[in-house]
């Protein structure tokens, strides 16, 4: 157990983002005895705890790729006994989890709270935060994949700039990438402090004086790339829809525009008929298979943001499944060549 865990346990007591609103959206699907909810982003277990407390006949299956999060949440939710089960996996394995723990019709609901958890940010040795100097890692599962330091050591200037521009919406992506590539000719960037200082040097002084820490967008972009967050999310959403029964609910909390766009597009595909325009009747099997539970995206109230600043950027979208729809192609296809994850070679 790492030294940072006492602080992480204290963080775990904080209110999850928009918990009451999420539970209200899930309630019609979870209020019956024997209901099963998959929490695709278990984290510190805050949303799962709220659901288990409110719905007394509920079983929650919590998925997380971070073994330390699994341990932390399991300790927090131990009092619920067999009503809680933790699964160490990435959430694109949601169909396997639903088959194991749900009925043949699927589970009753799925909740996704996207992004990085506050406890991961607070654990210095994980290398997620520019606020603490630490090895530049950023992997949600430290046992697999490339660290952020390895990415910056091996990726081309163009790839680094693309990552910063697309995933971080960084205006000075090319300049930052140039500084990184020039720096590694003598000593590659290996710590969060070195990267934060390098970004500061690469951004013009006037731009550094507004918008918070100038390294924020770079750190976000690298975290997304290292963990393949958008690629995993893109292939997970059809599987989530498949995994819930007809009448089941899906609630997703997104924290930046790229996540929210993928959620919006995945839901939009099921909210409208796929019958070709101009035909006089609805074709069988082309009817909508989702019903919106939110009008657009829900945002946090000023009171919620004051209580929990992380809620400032959240967007909640929720749907109810109204027709069975299989996504065999999406669920069995190999990872697309357009994967969001960096695929450099280890050197």
Secondary structure, DSSP 8 states (H G I E B T S, - for coil): --TTHHHHHHHHTS--TTHHHHHHHHHHHHSSTT-EEEES--TTSHHHHHHHHH-TT-EEEEEES-HHHHHHHHHHTGGGGGGEEEEES-GGGHHHHHHHHSBTTBEEEEEEE-S--HHHHH-GGG---TTS--BS---SSTTSS--HHHHHHHS-HHHHHHHHHHHH--TTHHHHHHHHHHHHTTS---BHHHHHHHHHHHS-HHHHTSSS-TTHHHHHHHHHHHTTHHHHHHHHHHHHHHHEEEEEEEEEEE-SHHHHHHHHHHHHHHHS--S-TT-SS--TT-S--EEESSSS-B---HHHHHH-GGGGG-EEEEEEE-S----HHHHHS---TT-SS------
